[in-house]
Structure formats: structure tokens, C-alpha cells
Amino acid sequence: MKLKKKEKPTPAISTASLPDIVFMLLFFFMVTTVMRETDLKVKVVVPQATEIQKLEKKSLVSYIHIGVPTETYRAQFGTAPRIQLNDAFATPSMIAEFIDKERAARSEQEVPLLTTSIKADREVKMGIVTDVKQELRKANALKLNYSSSLRTEVY
């Protein structure tokens, strides 16, 4: 007597835990992703350097961008180098107000740790950078950083 074994269909994959996995991934990417805070309105190609150090806490850094306006803003602002603070073009006299706003947005313990980083295009003349530095001195923002990229070959 031969018995025929009935072939059992393979059970369907349980999708009960799928929403949990999707929400875990979504939450992970929401927590770890940092959104760009400012839209660059100036073209900045930073100079190269051989001896550079990475900043420890980028959340405590205020950026000042100096460069030629991008194509979309050239008709309105021309081709002369401009200063960008957050999302707006500025003059050197507006830097003190910018620093005060940055300090007001931080806690009292973080204020001494604030760093101002100048991201200047390599083709920008030193005059506008000197004006920015003078205004930073007046605002007592003495912790200064110059942004650059790593140069691999040494001349």
C-alpha cells in the first residue's frame, strides 16, 4: 500500500512586522540626516591647504560665505564678490548683528565655544576678507576658522 504525500503549499510570508521595520528605518534616517541650513547664493571654491584640521562640533560654527554671486543672482547683484550671511546677502556692517543673533540662539555655556568660519572663494581679493575680519573683531568674535580643502601634492 502506497500512501501519497500531499504537497503542502508553502506558507505566505508574514508581513505583520513590516510596518515596524519601515518606521524604524524612517526614524533612523530622520534622526541622522542633517538638512542644509542655507542655500548658497555665492560661488565658493575654497583654497587648498596641506595642514588642515577638522572641526569638532559643527553645530557651534557660524558660516560667512564670500564669493561671486551665482548665475541666478548676477543680474541683480553684479559680478563683484559679495558676503552671504545665512540666506541673504549682507554688507560688512551687518556682521555684528549676525554674530549677536547667533549668540542669542545658543545657551550661555555654548557661547564661548562658538566659532566663525569664513568660506571664501580662492579668487576673492583679501580686502573684503579683511573687512569681514575687522567687523568680527568689533563684535568680539575672535575664534575664527578659514575653510579649505586638502591638497594632496606638495609643491
Buried (B, 14 or more C-beta within 10 A) or exposed (E): EEEEEEEEEEEEEEEEEEEEEEEEEEEEEEEEEEEEEEEBBBBBEBBEEEEEEEEEEEEBBBBBBBBBBBEEBEEEBEEEBBBBBBEEBBEBEBBBEBBEEBBEEBEEEEEEEBBBBBBBBEEBEEEBBEBBBEBBEEBEBEEBBEBBEEEEEEE
